[in-house]
């Protein structure tokens, strides 16, 4: 598991199974280029409300002051997503597919 960093790309290049977390950045812009990579990105999760209209902003500090794009990703949701990925064999049609799992967010 990694956020959108250089190490995520190294893992992808080495074809290591991974789950990449994207917040203010975009997997449509810099995806992990590996068939074994899966992405968590609340922007693409239709069940996440209210929608993240501000993402991706590509800022290090949230210009709106809430950082929902990262703060609302729960550890339990990430664990469940990783567990599901380990059990499933997914085939991606291209590197721009973004998979999200219901329940990743902990928003109340």
C-alpha positions in Angstrom: 0.0 0.0 0.0 1.3 3.4 -1.0 0.2 6.9 -1.7 1.0 8.5 -5.1 4.8 8.6 -4.8 7.9 7.5 -6.6 7.9 4.3 -4.6 4.4 3.5 -6.0 5.9 3.7 -9.5 8.9 1.6 -8.5 6.6 -1.1 -7.2 4.5 -0.9 -10.4 7.7 -1.2 -12.5 8.7 -4.3 -10.5 5.2 -5.7 -10.9 4.6 -5.9 -7.1 0.9 -6.2 -6.1 -0.2 -2.9 -4.7 -3.0 -0.6 -3.6 -2.3 3.0 -4.4 -4.1 5.8 -2.5 -4.7 9.0 -4.4 -5.9 12.2 -2.7 -5.3 15.6 -4.3 -3.5 14.0 -7.2 -5.1 11.9 -10.0 -4.6 8.3 -11.1 -5.8 9.5 -14.5 -2.6 11.7 -14.7 0.0 9.5 -13.0 -1.3 5.9 -12.6 0.7 3.0 -11.4 1.4 1.3 -14.7 1.0 -2.3 -13.6 -1.7 -4.9 -14.1 -1.3 -5.8 -10.4 -2.0 -2.3 -9.1 -5.4 -1.2 -7.7 -6.4 2.4 -6.8 -8.3 4.0 -4.0 -9.6 7.5 -5.1 -12.6 9.0 -3.5 -13.2 11.3 -6.4 -14.2 8.3 -8.5 -16.4 6.7 -5.8 -20.1 7.4 -6.7 -21.2 6.4 -3.2 -19.0 9.0 -1.5 -21.0 12.1 -0.6 -20.8 14.9 -0.8 -18.8 14.5 -4.0 -15.2 15.7 -4.2 -15.7 18.4 -6.8 -12.4 19.9 -5.7 -10.3 16.9 -6.7 -7.8 16.7 -8.1 -6.4 20.0 -7.1 -2.7 18.8 -7.1 -2.0 21.0 -4.0 0.1 19.8 -1.1 -2.0 21.8 1.3 -5.8 21.8 0.9 -6.9 25.2 -0.4 -10.3 24.6 1.1 -8.9 23.6 4.5 -10.7 20.2 4.8 -8.4 17.6 3.1 -11.4 15.3 2.7 -9.7 13.6 -0.2 -7.3 11.9 2.2 -8.9 12.3 5.7 -12.0 10.4 4.6 -10.2 7.3 3.6 -10.4 4.9 6.6 -7.8 2.4 7.6 -10.6 -0.3 7.9 -11.8 0.6 4.4 -8.2 0.2 3.0 -7.8 -3.1 4.8 -11.1 -4.4 3.4 -10.1 -3.2 -0.1 -6.7 -4.9 0.1 -8.3 -8.1 1.4 -10.8 -8.1 -1.5 -8.0 -7.5 -4.0 -6.0 -10.4 -2.6 -9.1 -12.7 -3.1 -10.1 -11.4 -6.5 -8.4 -11.7 -9.9 -9.2 -8.5 -11.8 -8.3 -7.9 -15.4 -7.9 -4.3 -16.4 -8.7 -3.2 -19.9 -6.2 -0.4 -19.7 -4.1 1.5 -17.2 -6.7 4.2 -16.7 -9.3 2.0 -15.0 -9.8 3.1 -11.4 -11.3 0.6 -9.0 -13.0 1.8 -5.8 -14.6 -0.3 -3.1 -17.8 0.8 -1.3 -17.2 1.6 2.3 -13.7 3.0 1.9 -14.8 6.3 3.4 -15.6 6.7 7.0 -17.7 9.9 6.6 -20.8 9.9 8.8 
